[in-house]
Amino acid sequence: MTNDKMKNYLTIQNLVKYFGNDRAVDGISFDLTEGEFLTLLGPSGCGKTTTLMSIAGLHKPDAGEISVGGKSFTSMEGNIFLQPEKRDIGMVFQSYAIWPHMTVEKNISYPLEVRNCDPSEIEDRVMEVIRLVGLEDMVGKDATQLSGGQQQRAALARAIVCDPSLLLFDEPLSNLDLKLREKMRLELKRIQNEVGITSVYVTHDQAEALVMSDEIIVMSKGKIEQSGGPHSIYAKPVNRYVSNFIGMANLLEGEMAVVSKTGLSEISVSQDGETISIPCVLDDDSISQGDTAVLSVRPENVYAIKEKPDGPTIKGKVIQTVFLGNYVDCRVRWGNFEWKIQAHPREHLTEGEEVYIRLDSNHALAVLP
Amino acid sequence: MSNENTTIEPNTERTAWWKSFVTTENVITSITSLVIFLAIILPLFWLIVSSFQILDDMGFDTEWGLGNYYEVFQGRVIRKAFINTLIISTGTTILASFLGVLLAWINARTNCPWRDKIEPFNLIPFFLSPFVGAIAWHNLAAPKVGFLNNIARGIFGIEGHIMNVDNIFGVIWVTGIFFTPLVYLFVVGSLRRMDPSLEDSARTTGASLFRTTMTVTLPLVTPAILSGAIIVFVTSAGEFGVPFKLGAPYGYDTLTTQIYSKAVGDDANHYLGAAMSMTLAAITCVLIWIQRRIIAPKEYTTVTGKGFRPNTIDLGRWKWAALSVNLLYIFVAVILPLICLLIVSFHPVWEGKIIPADLTLWNYKKILYFWSPESIGIATRGIINSFILAFSGATIAMIFAILISYMIHRTKGFGATALDFLCVIPIGFPGIVLAMGVLVTYIKTPIYATLGILLVGYITRFFPYGQRNISSIMLAISEELDQSSRMAGASWLTTLRRITIPLLKPGIFAGWILLFVIFLRELSISIILYSVGTETLSVGVLYLADFEGDPLTAALAIVQTVILLGCIILFRKVAGKEALTA
């Protein structure tokens, strides 16, 4: 454990937190390897912020254990609850929480001051992180003179200045405008890479999660829906909820017609009295033949073609085309269902035109409803 | 599961279950809650208990029963006082509401000239002592020594007098003009923050200006007017100084003057006083409850955001009339009384007219030169005691205010709700009532007859004012500013010291000065709880009014007023222009 990264650096076991009678966090467990960047992703009220606050020690959970680097932070069973200031965590808040009554440097040096560091050491270290986050221009300014993006950088500088054991982010980009947000995503990732501090990031923005994370946990109603790397979450969602939440997807409910462990399975879906069997990939062992499942296909894996292909076909009518430069966002009506298709601009689809739908079977998934 | 457990270090072995609850934060907040709880509940408890104890004729033993309440509602004297209280409160409410709404409307919504400059002067009576106002108006308009009556006699050559404030109408007049700013403050905020599009849309439907004012503007500010009116009713029902000066000596006793006469003196009967206090508190508590629970939530306009510029109405030539209303109010409420007091204070004896040959500073020497053997001890002591009480009282009350606000807004759950409710209780109890409770509670403790009991009374009654000041700021400050300090490694106490309190600084100063002012002029608590050696400034004024002449009284009243005016200037400097009216 001296050189290589510690697995289970952050571990959370059976975390439960009630608000009144609501189970805001409903017995979740996960762990994180040292130096990695984890995102808790979900809509508001899914328990992601409550989980983060429990790690920070700003909320006291009702049950569960939290430990970082082998040190127990919270163990409701063992009656351990470390006060937030004893946890050695850096945190960036949604509102940045830059103290308006202090200068920029005072804000950043605060964590070092409360740790009674040597004044000359403080000065050096503060300048170091100010350079790291790119705030050199704002040295000597009042905190109230900072713009949104600069406050964000200052908050990050303050969070990393004393090299904490863990870095927490509570939707830090949600108050920025789109352009700045996209820029700051990459900035945050770059700085996190540079300092190498294990990080937990909370957001409801799936794009942010995909760009920044080593590991994503999708949450809903206090529970974990799926966890994994960005690529696997996007490519292999386990259920309708995750599929819908991450990116766009065509979701059709049907019944498993053929279940195959090795090759392609088949799901039969009906629309307007027309039933068709669609080849698809099935990874979930819990789904067996005859079960209800959901077909999930990303728009980029659906094609609208003009000539009738062989075998059973899905025939629909183009009802909308939106030209977006590199692709055309196209909707094709099939019975009551609308296919979302990312078509190539060269295909020249026109509204009202009848087309056939072809799916990339290797990227059509049957998942839990 | 098992392999994770082995990685946990030995320093995190099981500890006693209560250890994680014993933090600085929990200890300090629990103690504060307990102190505040006891400070508020104990006086009320003992007040209720003693109101059911009947003193026997010998004045030694008591027995349980409803006799005191029987006395309140059936005894001729007290029943009359009860009715007088209702008449005075109703009259005051009508007068103050009329003036307050009129002035607020003129200053917020018309093009009355210099309205911005005038507004601070309209609020001056809010900071001054109504008791001093009563003394001033007595000197202005008493039948014999009234300055105005004397001038009238000189000009018109009439006998007798043209006006008389030594009666129930005089009480209503003085309390009315002094409590006008209370209504004003409630209404002016509502009028300023009203979304102008509400009125504009009425105008576009074809309603006239008058119709819009009557059907849109006024209904929207009605809850604010009602809130202000209720506060005035409650405040005037608990007012002691004015009826004591202008009512009681001329046969118009009120509940407060009756409570006073039962609490002090040779025939003191604390038990009957307690019953009267309970009766008065029953009225005020119900009204405050109605204001807070039913009317205040309906103040729709106060919640709509900021950044509106309210419509101003062009009054045309009538704007000079509006200006006259403004100036006339300031003249009768501030300038005329102060000029009169100044004139009186320079005379050795006041007989209703200026005698230039007699003018002297002798009165001021007698009340200010505390080292001189000629000085009047009760006046010089009063000044010093009041400064001690105001300084320490405001400081302690603000410390409580900060901690209580912190608990209400930064901790969740039952405790916070209970504290919030607890802090409303003292507002519902008139000073003299709470003082009775404090008196019966602490009469057998060592703090009785010391400045300590006054301090306890002041803080218990008035700390909610400071707490409201802090709370409104704390609501506007994100909790994350505190939390980020904890995350940065600072303890709860360090966070409070370096983050929370510095951020609250403007509110702390404003609240502190407000309490300082209230304590410096405080009369109705002091008059119940003082004893020889612990007289306050207002008690000194009252004593001089009772036992010395008008000129000495006027001199001490002027000293008090000058100090208070100084505080107003400081208050505006520190709290900013918008502190009161926004």
Chai-1 contact restraints between the chains, C-beta under 6 A:
chainA,res_idxA,chainB,res_idxB,connection_type,confidence,min_distance_angstrom,max_distance_angstrom,comment,restraint_id
A,T11,B,E4,contact,1.0,0.0,6.0,A-B,restraint_1
A,L58,B,Q483,contact,1.0,0.0,6.0,A-B,restraint_2
A,G70,B,T7,contact,1.0,0.0,6.0,A-B,restraint_3
A,G70,B,E9,contact,1.0,0.0,6.0,A-B,restraint_4
A,K71,B,E9,contact,1.0,0.0,6.0,A-B,restraint_5
A,S72,B,I8,contact,1.0,0.0,6.0,A-B,restraint_6
A,S72,B,T12,contact,1.0,0.0,6.0,A-B,restraint_7
A,G78,B,R14,contact,1.0,0.0,6.0,A-B,restraint_8
A,N79,B,T15,contact,1.0,0.0,6.0,A-B,restraint_9
A,N79,B,W17,contact,1.0,0.0,6.0,A-B,restraint_10
A,I80,B,T12,contact,1.0,0.0,6.0,A-B,restraint_11
A,F81,B,S20,contact,1.0,0.0,6.0,A-B,restraint_12
A,P84,B,R486,contact,1.0,0.0,6.0,A-B,restraint_13
A,P84,B,M487,contact,1.0,0.0,6.0,A-B,restraint_14
A,E85,B,R486,contact,1.0,0.0,6.0,A-B,restraint_15
A,E85,B,G489,contact,1.0,0.0,6.0,A-B,restraint_16
A,E85,B,A490,contact,1.0,0.0,6.0,A-B,restraint_17
A,E85,B,S491,contact,1.0,0.0,6.0,A-B,restraint_18
A,I89,B,M487,contact,1.0,0.0,6.0,A-B,restraint_19
A,M91,B,M487,contact,1.0,0.0,6.0,A-B,restraint_20
A,F93,B,E480,contact,1.0,0.0,6.0,A-B,restraint_21
A,F93,B,S484,contact,1.0,0.0,6.0,A-B,restraint_22
A,S95,B,S478,contact,1.0,0.0,6.0,A-B,restraint_23
A,S95,B,E480,contact,1.0,0.0,6.0,A-B,restraint_24
A,A97,B,E480,contact,1.0,0.0,6.0,A-B,restraint_25
A,A97,B,L481,contact,1.0,0.0,6.0,A-B,restraint_26
A,A97,B,S484,contact,1.0,0.0,6.0,A-B,restraint_27
A,H101,B,P502,contact,1.0,0.0,6.0,A-B,restraint_28
A,Y110,B,A488,contact,1.0,0.0,6.0,A-B,restraint_29
A,P111,B,A488,contact,1.0,0.0,6.0,A-B,restraint_30
A,P111,B,G489,contact,1.0,0.0,6.0,A-B,restraint_31
A,V114,B,G489,contact,1.0,0.0,6.0,A-B,restraint_32
A,V114,B,A490,contact,1.0,0.0,6.0,A-B,restraint_33
A,V114,B,T494,contact,1.0,0.0,6.0,A-B,restraint_34
A,R115,B,G489,contact,1.0,0.0,6.0,A-B,restraint_35
